[in-house]
Amino acid sequence: MENIMNQAKSIKQNNFNNMQQINSINLILTSDNNGRDKDPNISEGFLKLKRKIEEVNNATEEFLSILNNDNAESRH
């Protein structure tokens, strides 16, 4: 169980790093002048990627919650 928790925590850290990169890309894609997208086609693809990464983040949090609950129950 401990090894699984450690691996899941590594995934969570990678998710955090991915979100930092997503935020950087978002800044690059947004025009400095008026806050509009520089390239609507690229921005649409980027939004799909961002949503998927957010889904992975949520699934990771749910998985960690399950692990924490199972681990707490096994101690009792």
C-alpha positions in Angstrom: 0.0 0.0 0.0 2.8 2.4 0.9 4.4 1.9 -2.6 1.1 2.6 -4.3 0.7 5.8 -2.2 4.2 6.9 -3.1 3.6 6.4 -6.8 0.3 8.1 -6.7 1.9 11.1 -4.9 4.5 11.2 -7.7 1.7 11.3 -10.2 0.1 14.2 -8.3 3.4 16.1 -8.4 3.7 15.5 -12.1 0.1 16.8 -12.5 1.1 20.0 -10.7 4.1 20.4 -13.0 1.8 19.8 -16.0 -0.6 22.6 -14.8 2.4 25.0 -14.5 3.3 24.2 -18.1 -0.4 24.6 -19.2 -0.4 28.1 -17.5 2.7 29.0 -19.4 1.3 27.9 -22.7 -1.9 29.8 -21.9 0.1 33.0 -21.4 2.0 32.5 -24.7 -1.3 31.9 -26.7 -3.0 35.0 -25.4 -2.3 38.3 -27.2 -0.7 41.0 -25.1 -2.9 43.7 -26.7 -6.4 42.6 -26.1 -6.4 39.3 -24.3 -7.7 37.4 -27.3 -6.2 34.2 -28.6 -3.4 34.6 -31.2 -4.5 31.5 -33.1 -8.0 30.2 -32.6 -7.2 26.7 -34.0 -4.2 26.2 -31.7 -6.2 27.6 -28.8 -9.0 25.1 -29.4 -6.6 22.2 -29.3 -4.9 23.6 -26.2 -8.3 23.9 -24.4 -8.9 20.2 -25.1 -5.5 19.3 -23.7 -6.1 21.5 -20.7 -9.5 19.8 -20.0 -7.9 16.4 -20.2 -5.1 17.3 -17.8 -7.7 18.7 -15.4 -9.6 15.4 -15.7 -6.4 13.5 -14.8 -5.8 15.8 -11.9 -9.3 15.1 -10.6 -8.9 11.4 -11.1 -5.6 11.4 -9.3 -7.1 13.2 -6.3 -10.0 10.7 -6.2 -7.6 7.8 -6.3 -5.5 9.3 -3.5 -8.6 9.8 -1.5 -9.6 6.2 -1.9 -6.1 5.1 -0.9 -6.1 7.3 2.1 -9.5 6.0 3.2 -8.5 2.3 2.6 -5.3 2.9 4.5 -7.1 4.5 7.4 -9.6 1.7 7.6 -6.9 -1.0 7.5 -5.3 0.5 10.6 -8.5 0.1 12.6 
